[in-house]
Amino acid sequence: MENSQSAAEALARLEEPFASKDVKWLVAATSRDGRKGRVTPYADPRAYTDRLNQIFTASGWTREYTVHTVSPITRLKKDKSIQTGKVLVTCVVSIPGVGTHSGSGEEWADDENAMTSAEAQSFKRACSVFGLGRYFYNFAEMWVDLDEYKHPRKIPTLPSWALPEKERQAPVSNGAARKETGNGAGPVQKGPLDASVTNKIEGSRRDLGQKLYSNILGSVAKVKSARDIPNQRVQQEVLKWMESGVRGMAQVRRAAAEIPETEFYVILDDLRISRLDEIPNFGLLAKLVERMNEAQPRRPAA
């Protein structure tokens, strides 16, 4: 690391979102009819490597992989029981003067890209401990329409907080006012709001709690009140995030009713959540949903 750059400055540069051109979208799940898909954003491992090289130079950081395999394991694949195994990879990323962190990844051994997938997962998870790419965990659950090839017909627009500063402050060409695109880049045009949407947004406060509700308004629309949202396009973006949060909270409450109360409070304590109405951001809500789903009793196949 350069002498003129402190560890705090380096970490701040690591936390900066990737350029929008480097962000891709993965269809992580599909609806039963196959018409809609749940998409999650991600960046290729090369984008992570480029950022580390940019900040610390190629010789200013290292990564080391350890590979293990576990077998035999029986799993269902396309409704058939098969004998397979798992590839487990641990990646240790070290940055002199900053620290050393590790991450793990795994993939089914029968996947032809098992090693590549597990390595990428472990590397990115190690990087996220430094703050690089961690913002991807703050995205809400998003569903989009799919085409006949199970590809998104239209990818979501990145909110302003998920854009690097240069894109948030992109210059306006020809002196014309920049229109709001839903990602928060550039000045926005004020316009009349849909009162019914405003009421829906404000109505979600009860389910989300004040902290998460305010976090969405602040991160997506850069406002403190639903009535201060600049236009209907941003208003719809806020509503989408609010509704996703409400669905997540509903999942948590359903799962809580199916597990022992003591186990529920152990999960809250592990995540340092005092109460459900005190969840501060989507990243923590996503972790809670994941933990609650894992804790639910497995139902036997019909």
Secondary structure, DSSP 8 states (H G I E B T S, - for coil): --TTS-HHHHHHHHHS---GGGEEEEEEEE-TTSSEEEEEEEE-HHHHHHHHHHHH-TTS-EEEEEEEEEEEEEEEETTEEEEEEEEEEEEEEEETTTEEEEEEEEEETTSTTHHHHHHHHHHHHHHHHHTTTGGGGG---EEEEB-TTS-BSS-----GGGS-HHHHT---GGG------SS--S--------HHHHHHHHHTHHHH-HHHHHHHIIIIIS-SSGGG--SHHHHHHHHHHHHHHHHHHHHHHHHHTTS-HHHHHHHHHHTT-S-GGG--SHHHHHHHHHHHHHHS------
